Structure formats: C-alpha cells, structure tokens
Amino acid sequence: MKTTAALTGVLSLLTLLPNIALATVDVSPAELAKRAIWSSCATWGSSVQGGYTAYQNLWGASAGTGSQCMELTSVSGTTFAWKTNWSWSGGSYNVKSYDNIAYNIATGIKVSTISSIPTSWTWSQTGTNPVNNVSYDLMTTATSDVNGSHTYEIMIWLAAFGGAGPISSSGSPVSTPTVAGRSWKLYDGYNGSMRVFSFVATSTITSFSADLMDFLKYLATNNGFNTGHYLTVLQAGTEPFTGSNVVLTTSSYTVSLKTGATASSSSSSRSTSRASSTSSAPSGGATSPVYGQCGGQGYTGPTVCAAGSTCKFSNTWYSQCLPN
C-alpha cells in the first residue's frame, strides 16, 4: 500500500512538472531579439522594408560611454512597431545616436510639389534619468541630388526629456506657433551653413497625428523657408544624450508622402505669438547669450559667451553657450 501511494504521488508530480517549468522559464534578451523581424546593436545597421528603412545609427557614440540596440518588432503594410534601448553616460552635451525609421527618397522631391505628408506616431518611454528627444527629422537640398549639401533641417520634437534642447542662435524660441492643432516653441539656428528649424512641443505628445506639410507651410509663410528646395530626408526617431536602461517603444508609426498639388505657403493660416528675438542668421556681436550658438563650421556669429556660461563643443558644426 505504501509503495502504491508513493508511486501515485510521483506520477502526480510528473504530471505537474511541464506546467511548473512553463511558468518559470526566463527568456534571454538574445532569444527575444531572435523573435523580432530585425535587430541590431552595431554602430551602423539597417533593414530595408519596402519603401522604408530602419536605421541603427550610433553616429555620436564616440562622445560618451555606453551601448544601444534597435529592434523592429512588426511591419504591417506601411505601419511599423519598433523599439530602441540605450544606456549612455559622459559627453552630456553630445547626441549619441539617431535610431529611426526613414521614408526612402531616391531623388529629391521639390517641396512646392508636395501636397501632404500624413503621419501618425504612438510611443512610450521608460528608463532612468533620460536626456533625449523624440522627433521627426526632415532635410532639404538646393537640387534633387539626395547626396547634395543640406540647406534646411526641420525637426519636430514631440518630447524633450531631461533638459534636452534644440540648436538655436539665440537660446530662445523665435515664435510660439500653433501648428497641426498643437502648441510649439519654434527655435532657429545654424548647423554649419545649414539652417535648422526646431518645433518643440510645449508638452509631451505620445500619440501624434498630423500633416507634416503644415509645418513646412508655416515656415514658408513666416520664416523664409524656400519651398523651391528639395526634400531628401524624412525620418522619425530619437536623439539620446544620456540615460540608463532607457527604452523607447513605438507601438505604431506610419508616414507617407503625396505629390501633385502646389504647396502654397499662403494656404496655411496659423496663430502665433512672436518672441522678441528674430529668426535672422547669426551676426557679429560682443557675446552670444546663454544657450545661444558660439561656434561651428560655417558659423559667423559671436564666439564669446555671456557671463555665467561657457562655449561647449557639440560637433564640427555646432557649439553652444551652456550655464557654468
């Protein structure tokens, strides 16, 4: 009787073991990566998906210490889900990377011929002390050559974490427009000879839907943006400075580009409140204000910073006056 009872107990335990094992199995990060459509932890990595490319782009990694990986988790038509995770330290004023999803442009598209750039982006972020933006990045050239020198960069920041700030000649917004139904602070500066406009959301936007042409039309109407130039870059991603175990997760992202109608700058009517600073190119002067530009290839403005700040090198094209 005792032997039978013991055997019954063993058989019962064996029956439960598969369920117990299932409940306690840990899946390694490497195994999880295998389940993704594509992943990369290299300095440079990319995956072409139809008319789009996922880029692992650690262009500024040498300015600090750390690592970053990108993972493309799903693609459904032109809708993408992806994530990037990083831990970066050192080089507090230097961008380390720009992991992104790019809309592939083989030949530049004249801005005046673009009728709309509809997009939507839903995302979330976790981590310790992140300093980064979550942003769209558009660039133009004077000709249709995608390898030509960039003339304008237009960034649309949906979030600025930990004090991250955009390129700016003055350190202050040049206007506070409402575009695509949202409130922004518009900054104007130069990265070398390329003029950089940055729309920074006044509060974090984790679910965004808009026509990016609204931003280009606003700039054409109010800030001298040349719609005769050609769009050659259209991306969405994040620029991290520092942070630990940060994970940016995009649950849904899509963008497309439509041509065939004239993108008239006068068709955009947006409310705006002008700041006292102007959107003109840097000019010579005694000092550059706190958060203003103070150096960089092609820069011709003041190189001495206002009291209480020091000119900090960011990259070949941009240095900024930052508080001591």
C-alpha positions in Angstrom: 0.0 0.0 0.0 2.8 2.4 0.9 4.6 1.6 -2.4 1.4 2.2 -4.4 0.7 5.5 -2.7 4.3 6.7 -3.3 4.1 5.8 -6.9 0.9 7.7 -7.3 2.5 10.7 -5.7 5.4 10.6 -8.1 3.2 10.2 -11.1 1.1 13.2 -10.0 4.3 15.3 -9.6 5.5 14.3 -13.1 2.1 15.4 -14.5 2.5 18.9 -13.0 6.2 19.4 -14.0 5.5 20.6 -17.5 3.3 23.3 -16.2 5.7 24.3 -13.4 8.6 24.5 -16.0 6.5 26.6 -18.3 5.6 29.1 -15.5 9.3 29.7 -14.5 11.1 29.8 -17.8 13.1 33.0 -18.3 13.7 34.2 -21.9 17.0 35.9 -22.5 17.3 39.2 -24.4 19.2 37.3 -27.2 16.2 35.0 -27.6 13.8 37.8 -27.6 15.8 39.5 -30.4 15.5 36.4 -32.5 11.8 36.8 -32.4 12.0 40.3 -33.9 11.8 41.0 -37.6 15.3 42.6 -37.3 17.6 43.8 -34.6 21.0 45.4 -34.3 23.4 46.5 -31.6 26.1 47.6 -34.1 27.3 51.1 -34.6 25.7 51.1 -38.0 22.8 48.8 -39.0 19.8 49.0 -41.3 16.9 46.9 -42.6 15.0 47.9 -45.8 11.3 47.2 -45.5 9.6 48.1 -48.8 9.8 51.9 -49.3 11.2 52.4 -45.7 14.4 51.7 -43.8 15.0 51.0 -40.1 18.3 52.6 -39.1 20.5 51.8 -36.1 22.6 54.9 -36.3 25.1 55.5 -33.4 26.8 58.4 -35.2 27.9 60.2 -32.0 28.7 57.2 -29.8 32.4 58.1 -29.5 31.4 61.2 -27.4 30.4 59.0 -24.5 30.3 55.5 -23.0 27.5 53.0 -23.3 25.5 51.0 -25.8 22.3 51.0 -27.8 20.2 48.4 -29.7 17.3 48.8 -32.1 14.6 46.2 -32.8 12.0 46.1 -35.5 9.1 44.2 -34.0 6.4 44.3 -36.7 5.6 45.6 -40.1 2.0 45.8 -41.5 1.9 47.5 -44.8 3.4 50.9 -44.1 2.8 50.7 -40.3 5.8 49.9 -38.1 6.3 48.9 -34.5 9.9 49.2 -33.2 11.9 49.9 -30.1 15.3 51.2 -29.1 17.1 50.8 -25.8 20.2 52.5 -24.5 22.4 53.4 -21.6 24.8 56.3 -22.3 27.0 58.3 -19.9 29.6 61.1 -20.5 29.5 63.7 -23.2 26.4 65.3 -21.6 26.1 67.9 -24.3 26.6 65.5 -27.2 23.9 63.5 -29.1 25.0 59.8 -29.3 22.7 58.5 -32.0 19.6 58.7 -34.1 17.8 55.4 -34.3 15.0 55.9 -36.7 12.5 54.8 -39.4 13.2 56.6 -42.7 10.9 57.1 -45.7 13.2 56.2 -48.6 13.7 59.1 -51.1 15.8 58.1 -54.1 15.5 61.6 -55.8 14.8 64.8 -54.0 11.1 66.0 -54.2 10.6 69.7 -54.7 8.7 70.9 -51.6 6.3 73.1 -53.7 5.0 69.9 -55.4 4.2 68.1 -52.2 0.5 68.2 -51.3 0.7 66.3 -47.9 2.9 64.3 -45.6 0.3 62.4 -43.4 1.7 60.7 -40.4 0.8 59.1 -37.0 3.1 58.0 -34.2 2.2 56.4 -30.9 5.0 55.7 -28.5 6.1 55.4 -24.8 9.4 55.6 -22.9 10.8 54.2 -19.7 14.2 54.5 -18.0 16.4 56.3 -15.5 17.3 59.9 -16.0 16.8 60.1 -19.8 18.0 63.1 -21.6 16.7 62.8 -25.2 14.2 64.0 -27.7 11.6 62.1 -29.7 11.5 63.7 -33.0 10.8 63.9 -36.8 13.8 65.0 -38.9 13.4 66.4 -42.4 16.2 67.8 -44.6 16.3 69.6 -47.9 18.9 70.3 -50.6 19.0 73.0 -53.2 18.9 70.4 -56.0 17.2 67.0 -56.3 20.6 65.2 -55.5 20.0 63.3 -52.3 23.8 63.4 -51.7 23.9 67.2 -52.0 24.6 69.6 -49.2 21.7 70.1 -46.9 20.2 73.6 -46.9 17.5 73.2 -44.3 16.8 70.8 -41.4 13.3 70.8 -39.9 12.9 69.0 -36.6 9.6 68.3 -34.9 10.1 67.4 -31.3 7.2 65.5 -29.7 9.1 65.4 -26.4 12.2 66.8 -24.8 13.3 64.8 -21.7 15.8 65.9 -19.0 16.5 69.3 -20.4 17.4 68.3 -23.9 17.3 71.4 -26.1 17.5 72.2 -29.9 20.0 74.1 -31.9 19.4 77.8 -31.5 21.2 81.0 -32.4 19.6 82.9 -29.6 18.8 80.3 -27.0 15.2 81.4 -27.0 12.2 80.5 -29.2 11.6 82.9 -32.1 7.9 82.3 -32.0 5.3 80.1 -30.2 3.0 78.9 -33.1 0.1 76.6 -33.1 0.6 74.1 -35.9 -1.4 70.9 -36.6 -3.7 71.8 -33.7 -0.7 71.7 -31.2 1.3 74.4 -29.4 5.0 74.6 -30.1 8.1 76.7 -29.4 10.0 77.3 -32.6 13.8 77.6 -32.5 16.0 78.9 -35.3 19.7 78.3 -35.6 22.5 77.0 -37.8 24.4 73.7 -38.0 27.3 75.0 -40.1 25.7 76.5 -43.2 22.5 74.5 -42.8 19.6 76.4 -41.3 17.9 74.4 -38.6 14.2 75.0 -37.5 13.0 73.0 -34.5 9.4 72.9 -33.4 9.4 71.7 -29.7 6.1 70.7 -28.2 5.2 72.6 -25.1 4.1 69.3 -23.5 4.9 65.7 -24.4 2.9 64.2 -27.2 2.8 60.4 -27.0 0.1 60.0 -29.6 0.5 62.2 -32.6 -1.4 62.5 -35.9 -0.8 65.4 -38.4 0.2 66.5 -41.8 3.9 67.5 -41.7 3.3 69.8 -44.6 1.6 72.1 -42.2 5.0 72.8 -40.5 6.7 73.5 -43.9 3.9 75.8 -44.9 4.2 77.7 -41.6 8.0 78.2 -42.1 7.5 79.3 -45.7 4.9 81.9 -44.6 6.7 83.2 -41.5 10.4 82.3 -41.6 11.6 82.4 -45.2 11.7 78.7 -45.8 12.4 78.1 -49.5 9.8 75.7 -51.0 11.8 75.6 -54.2 14.3 73.3 -52.4 14.0 69.5 -52.5 13.0 67.2 -49.6 15.7 64.5 -49.4 15.3 63.2 -45.8 12.2 62.2 -43.9 12.8 60.3 -40.6 11.4 59.7 -37.2 13.4 58.6 -34.2 15.2 59.7 -31.0 18.4 61.6 -30.2 19.7 60.5 -26.8 22.3 62.4 -24.8 22.5 60.3 -21.6 20.3 57.9 -19.5 20.3 54.4 -18.1 18.2 51.5 -19.2 16.0 53.7 -21.4 13.6 52.0 -23.7 11.6 53.9 -26.3 8.8 51.7 -27.6 6.9 52.7 -30.7 3.6 50.7 -30.9 2.5 52.3 -34.2 4.2 54.6 -36.7 3.3 55.5 -40.3 4.1 58.2 -42.7 3.5 58.8 -46.4 4.1 61.5 -49.0 1.7 62.7 -51.6 2.5 65.0 -54.6 0.6 66.5 -57.4 -0.6 69.8 -55.9 1.2 73.1 -55.3 2.2 73.5 -51.7 1.3 77.2 -51.4 2.8 78.9 -48.4 -0.1 81.3 -48.3 -2.6 78.5 -47.7 -1.5 78.0 -44.2 -3.0 80.2 -41.6 -1.7 79.6 -38.1 -1.9 81.6 -34.9 1.4 82.7 -33.4 2.9 84.8 -30.7 6.2 86.3 -31.6 9.1 86.4 -29.2 11.4 89.4 -29.0 14.3 87.5 -30.8 14.4 87.3 -34.6 14.9 84.5 -37.0 17.7 86.0 -38.9 21.1 84.4 -39.5 23.8 84.8 -36.8 25.5 88.2 -36.9 28.6 89.5 -35.3 28.3 90.8 -31.8 30.1 91.0 -28.4 28.6 87.9 -26.8 26.3 85.0 -27.5 23.5 84.5 -24.9 23.1 81.5 -22.7 22.0 78.6 -24.9 23.0 80.5 -28.0 25.4 79.2 -30.6 29.0 80.1 -30.2 30.9 78.1 -32.8 30.9 75.6 -35.6 32.0 75.2 -39.2 30.4 77.9 -41.3 29.2 79.9 -38.2 30.0 83.6 -38.3 28.4 84.9 -35.1 29.9 85.7 -31.7 32.2 83.1 -30.1 32.3 84.7 -26.6 29.5 83.6 -24.3 27.5 85.7 -21.9 28.6 85.8 -18.3 27.8 82.7 -16.4 28.1 80.4 -19.4 30.8 78.6 -21.4 31.1 77.7 -25.0 30.8 73.9 -25.2 31.7 71.9 -28.3 28.9 69.6 -29.6 30.1 68.6 -33.0 32.1 70.0 -36.0 29.2 72.3 -37.0 27.8 73.4 -33.6 29.0 74.7 -30.3 26.6 76.2 -27.7 26.8 78.5 -24.7 25.8 76.5 -21.7 25.5 77.5 -18.0 28.6 77.0 -15.8 
